Amino acid sequence: MIFHNLIIASVVGLAVTSSRASAQECTSVESITCSQVSTPPTLDGSTDDWTSVDITEAPLTGAMNSIAYPRGNAKIRCVHDTNKVYFLFEIPGLYRFDTEDNHMCAAVSSMFKMGEDAKLFNMGGCPLALTDCPVDGGIADCDDYKVDIGGHWELKTTEQGVYYGTNDGTGDDSLANKDDEYAVSPWCRMDDDDVLAANEWEGAWLYVNATDGADTDEVGTYVFEMARSLKTKSDESDKQLEVGEAEEFGFAFWVSI
């Protein structure tokens, strides 16, 4: 797996309710509460229909170097209806977008703990997969370290403010590259590929300049608006979410230097 030059991540607790949850690794906040709404937000990248939703701020820390991200905290908002959970991620940063190279674009992903021994900060952290992806049945030996990586979104084939939907049959998203994945380590990450696999993530993104006419050295904000079904077709590669249950949840942001 090839990362962008700078990797930053936060690990938090997620509650699709008013419950409390906590995480102990990396930069963390106590919890994010996803309140229920009768009318879900429109996935267009705009924050206008999120104004009444509480913001959780999470400091971002380099996954490889443990250096604090210098541009500021991520702002995370979350709601759900009877079918889906909706996220709004806002991250300050310089604009990075290249239609030829995903590694020169910003990217995000979310992560839910599945395996009992999984570590969110290290995408599962299986001891057998700390330097590469095991073969000859090694993945099965790492099953207790599995994490559900959702909406790992790299941007080069996309446009701002455009809605990108789900697809069946595979976690791969050949159109928008917002792949639905699972992993047992940063070096062992796969698109959902079991017999019931699908890409359950949908969303839109924007980059908002700090001021109108801002130049490329002025910090603006990346906005990622994303959603996923609470219940998916596959419990092999997706974490099934229950209203009233707290989950260990991670969020990561990649950006080129």
N, C-alpha and C positions, 0 to 999 in steps of 0.2 A: 504494500500500500504506500503510495506517495502522498505526503502531506504538503500543504502550502508551507511557505517559509516560517510562518509564525502560527502556532497553535495555541488557542486559549480556550479555557473551559470552566464551567461552573457546575457544581453538583448540589442539588437541592432535594428537598422532599416535595412531593406533589400529592395533593389531596383533592379528589373530585367530590368535594363535600366541604364541610367546615372543620374537618378533623385536622390534627397536627401531625407532622411527620418530620423526621430529621435525617441528615446524612453527615458522616463524620470525615469525609475525605476531601482533599483539595479545598478550594474556596467554596464555602457553603453558606446558605441561609437556612433558617429553621424550616420554613414551609412556604409553599404556594397553594392557595386555595382556589379551586375552580368552582365558581358559583354557578348555579343553574339559571338559564335564561329561557324565555319562551320564544324569543326571536333571535336567532344566531346572527353573528356579524357576517357581512358580505365579504367574501374573499377577493379583495381587489387591491390590497396593499395600503388602503387608506385607514387611518386610525380614528376617523370621525365617529364610527359606531362603537368605539371602545372607551369613550370618555368617562363613563360611569363605573368602569371596572378598575379595581384596585391594582396598583403597580407594585411589583416586587423588584427591588434592585439587587443585582448580584455582581460583586466584583469578579473580574476575569483574571485568571492566572495562567501563565504559559505551562503547557503540559510537559514540555521537554526541559524547560529551563527554570520553571517556578518564578519567573519574573512577572510582576503585575503589569497588566495591559495598560498602556499610558493614556489611552483616549477616553477612559471613563467606564462606568458600570453598564452592564446590560440591564434593560428594563423588560420584565416579563409579565404578561397578563394572560389569564386563562379563564375560560368559561366552558360550560357544556350544556347541551340540551339532552333529550331522551336518547339520541342516537350517536352523537359525536362529541369529541372534545376539541376545542378551538384554542390556538395559541397566537399571541402577538409578541414577537421578539423585536426589540429596538436596540441597536448597537451602534455607538458612535464610532466613526472611523473615516479615513480618507477614501475617496471613491476609487475602487479597483474593479475594472470590468474589461475583459478581453475576449472577443468573439472567437479567438483562435486557441486560447489556452485557459482551461479551468483553473490552473494553478496561479494564474494572475487575477482571478476573481475571488471575491469573498464567498464564503459558504457557511452553512449551518447544519446542525443535526440535533436531534433529541435522542434520549436514551432511557430505556426502562430496564431495571434489573429483572432478570428471569431466573437464572441459576442461583442456588442458595449461597454459593461462594463468590459470586460475581462482584467485581469491583468496578464502579462506574467510571472512576477517573482513568482507568487503564483499559477501557472498552472490554471488560471482562476479567483481564488479568490472569488468564490461565498460565500456570508455571511452565506448561509444555509448549507454550506459544509465545514466549517472550522475545524471540528473535526472528521467527518465521512461522508459517502456517503448517501444522503437523500433517503428515500424510499417513496412509496405511491405517486408517481408523482413528487417527489422533484426534480428530474433531469430536468424535463420540466420547473420548476420554476427557474432553474439556466441557462436557455438557453442563456440569454444575457451575460453570463460569459464564454461561451464555447471557448476553444482553441483547435486547431488541433495539436496534438503531433505526430510528424513523425519520423520514424526510431528510436524509442526507442530501442536501441540495447544493449542487454546483451550477453556476449560472450561465455559462457561455452561450448556450443555445436558446436562451429565454429573452423576453422583453419585460420591461418594467410595467407594472399595473395590469398585467395579463393573467387571467385565471388559468391554472393548469390542473387537470383533473387526475383521477385514479385510472388504473388499468388492471386487468385480470391476467392470471397465468404465471406471472413472475414479479419479483420485487423490482426488477429493472424498469426504469422509466426512460425509454429511448427518445422521447420528445423533449422533456424538460430536465432530465437527469436529476430528479429529486427521488433518489432510490430508497426503497424500503429494504432494510438489511438486518442481519444479525451478526454478532461477532463474539469472539472469545479473547481477543487481544487486538491492539492497533494493527498488527501485522496479519491478522486472520479475520477478515471481514468479508462477508458474502451477501449477495443479493438473496432475498427470500426465494427459496428454490424447492420447497416440499410440494407435495401433490395438490395442496390447497393454496399455494402461494398466490399472492396478489400484491399490488402496490396500493396501499390504503390511504396514502397521503395526497392531499390536494392543497393548493395555495397560490399566493401571489406575493411579489416583492416590489419594493420601491427604494430609491435612494433619495433622501431629502437633504438638500444643501442647507448649511447653517444659515445662509442669507441668500437672497436672490442674486445671481451672478457671481456666486462664490467661485474662486479659482480652485485648482486641483490640490492646493496646499491647505485649504480650509476644511476643518472637520465638519462633516454632516452626519446623517444617521441612516443606517440600513434598517429597513422595515421588512420583516418576514411575517406574513400572516398565513397560518397553516392549520389544517384540521385532519383528524383521523377518526374512524369509527371507534366507539368504545369497545365493541365486540367485532372481531374480524373473522375471516373464514378459517384461519389457521392459528391454533395455539402452539404449533411447533416453532414458529419463527416470530410470532407477535405476542406481546403481553396483552392479555385480556383485562380490560379495565371495568371495575365495578363502582357504581355510584355508592358512596359511603365508605369506600376503602381507600386507605393511603398507600402510595407507591413511592419507591425510591426512583428518583428522576434526575437525569443529567442533561445538560445543555452545553453544546460546544460551538465555537465560532472560529473559522479559519480565515486568515487574510494574508495576502502577499505583502512583503516588506516594501 
